[in-house]
Amino acid sequence: MHRDRDLRAIAPTVFEVDDDGGLVLLSQLVPDGAATEVAEAVEGCPSLALRLEP
């Protein structure tokens, strides 16, 4: 299972980790070419707090 830092590594154009170790969403839209990485991050989110909407 991925941790927040791992999600940042999977999709760095969408996620960032703040100074407290929390995950920060950089964009509400999936950037071109990042759909696979974002889907992998959403699927691997350990707290199930992420989801993709059409």
Wavefront OBJ file of the C-alpha trace (Angstrom):
o trace
v 0.000 0.000 0.000
v 1.214 3.513 -0.779
v 1.848 6.193 1.800
v 1.370 9.926 1.091
v 5.015 10.339 0.096
v 4.619 7.457 -2.338
v 1.537 9.080 -3.882
v 3.643 12.189 -4.477
v 6.241 10.037 -6.219
v 3.580 8.400 -8.410
v 1.919 11.659 -9.550
v 4.195 14.632 -8.713
v 2.265 17.031 -10.955
v -0.880 16.457 -8.883
v 0.254 15.743 -5.310
v 2.714 17.339 -2.940
v 3.607 16.544 0.660
v 3.519 19.499 3.078
v 5.927 20.145 5.957
v 3.704 18.141 8.307
v 3.677 15.132 5.985
v 0.124 15.724 4.757
v -0.866 15.223 1.145
v -1.726 18.384 -0.809
v -3.742 18.318 -4.025
v -2.090 20.693 -6.516
v -4.813 20.555 -9.158
v -8.404 19.397 -9.230
v -8.002 18.513 -12.898
v -5.830 15.625 -14.032
v -3.055 17.075 -16.200
v -2.641 15.781 -19.747
v -0.596 12.610 -19.749
v -1.015 11.942 -16.014
v -4.240 9.906 -16.000
v -2.536 6.548 -15.443
v -0.389 7.850 -12.599
v -3.299 9.594 -10.906
v -5.490 6.501 -11.203
v -2.695 4.430 -9.618
v -2.361 6.943 -6.779
v -6.126 6.966 -6.170
v -6.229 3.163 -6.155
v -3.301 2.979 -3.746
v -4.422 5.672 -1.319
v -4.098 4.061 2.117
v -6.924 6.082 3.661
v -9.239 5.724 0.637
v -9.636 9.510 0.727
v -9.061 10.009 -2.997
v -11.433 9.388 -5.877
v -11.708 10.267 -9.547
v -14.848 11.852 -10.875
v -15.802 11.869 -14.558
l 1 2 3 4 5 6 7 8 9 10 11 12 13 14 15 16 17 18 19 20 21 22 23 24 25 26 27 28 29 30 31 32 33 34 35 36 37 38 39 40 41 42 43 44 45 46 47 48 49 50 51 52 53 54
